Structures are given as C-alpha cells and as structure tokens.
Amino acid sequence: MKDLRRYLALKYIQYLVLSSSNAVSTLLGLLGSAYTMILLQSAKVSSKSTAVLISSLAQADILVFLSLVSDMVSGSFGASPAASALARILLTANAHVSCVLLSCVAFEAYLITFLPLESRPLRTVRNARLISRVIWMLVAAECALFLMDDHLRASSSSGLLVQVSSVAAALLRSLSYILGILLRIINVYIYYKIFFSMSPR
C-alpha cells in the first residue's frame, strides 16, 4: 500500500539519512507510527512478513513516547540523573531497533525482487516474528548493559565489575556505531540495485 511505503520512506529518512533526530522528524515519526498501527489492523492489509516487520517498527516508537513522558515528569519534579539516563536509553533502543528492522525490510525487498521463488520459504510470518523478537531482545540486552554502566558510574563505585562494565559498554557503543554505518551503506546498495533492476532498459 502507498501509505505503508510513505511510512517506510519517512522512517528511512529519520533513522538512516538524518544524522540526528529533531522535533519535527520525531513528531512526524510518532504520528506516522500511530497511523500505521491503526492501518495494519485493517482487513485491507494482508498478514505477511513485511507487515509484521513494519508493525514492529511502528511499535518501536512507543519508546520515543515513553522517553518524552519521562522527560516531562523529570522536568516537573526536578531533573533526575536516573530519569535522564532512562530517557536517553529509550531513545537509543528505539533508534537501534528501527535501524535494524528497516534493514530487514530492505533485505526482504531485495529477496522479493531478485529471488522471489527461492526465498519464499524464508519470507514467512513466523520467521518475521522470530526476527523481530530476537532484535528486541538483543537491543534490550544492550540497553541493560548501558543502564548498568551508568548506574555504576553514578554510584562512584570502583573495582573489577566497574572496569569490565565500562569496557564492555565502550566496545558495544563502538560496535553499534560501526554497525549503523554498515547498515546505511547496505540499505543504499539494496535500493540502488532494486531501482535499477526496475528501471526500463
């Protein structure tokens, strides 16, 4: 559907093109995700693997909403380092989940375009749900490590646990940054291939 394609285009711009989010892109993303979640409940949208991935992508923006609520609450009752850290972690989780899910949608589009019959057994609703759950669990584990590292730093603790946590968090942040760049390159390549394969020769 055209609305879903527009939503995906908005999300690609928000997470894979813009260097950082701003108030306008965040608001448009939240509105687009709310509309998409309603749209996906319609009988007109068939239950396919792509729809499952897009649904999970739209649900990821709930984290942005929770982050905004956390900021508003902490602003009303006085700034709290814990609340600020939580809001930051929620935004990080949203960005990482969204980037990986967008890449999954792009990869599925590549399979549909170039290997439609061969990839059909892989492009199932069950596999899409499994992939979404795995992505959410990995990002949740990542954010749990970041939260633990922030807590240990705030408590001014010292020892082996603090050092291990700090090194692990630093390595994970570096890995996330490199993976983000790689996903951008891969997405550009995939849609470049798809675009030119569909262009009239």
Stockholm file with secondary structure:
# STOCKHOLM 1.0

chainA/1-201         MKDLRRYLALKYIQYLVLSSSNAVSTLLGLLGSAYTMILLQSAKVSSKSTAVLISSLAQADILVFLSLVSDMVSGSFGASPAASALARILLTANAHVSCVLLSCVAFEAYLITFLPLESRPLRTVRNARLISRVIWMLVAAECALFLMDDHLRASSSSGLLVQVSSVAAALLRSLSYILGILLRIINVYIYYKIFFSMSPR
#=GR chainA/1-201 SS CHHHHHHHHHHHIIIIISSSCCHHHHHHHHHHHHHHHHHTTSTTSCCCHHHHHHHHHHHHHHHHHHHHHHHHHHHHSCCCHHHHHHHHHHHHHHHHHHHHHHHHHHHHHHHHHHCTTTTTTTSCHHHHHHHHHHHHHHHHHHHHHHHHHHHHHHTTCCSHHHHHHHHHHHHHHHHHHHHHHHHHHHHHHHHHHHHHHHSCC
#=GC SS_cons         CHHHHHHHHHHHIIIIISSSCCHHHHHHHHHHHHHHHHHTTSTTSCCCHHHHHHHHHHHHHHHHHHHHHHHHHHHHSCCCHHHHHHHHHHHHHHHHHHHHHHHHHHHHHHHHHHCTTTTTTTSCHHHHHHHHHHHHHHHHHHHHHHHHHHHHHHTTCCSHHHHHHHHHHHHHHHHHHHHHHHHHHHHHHHHHHHHHHHSCC
//
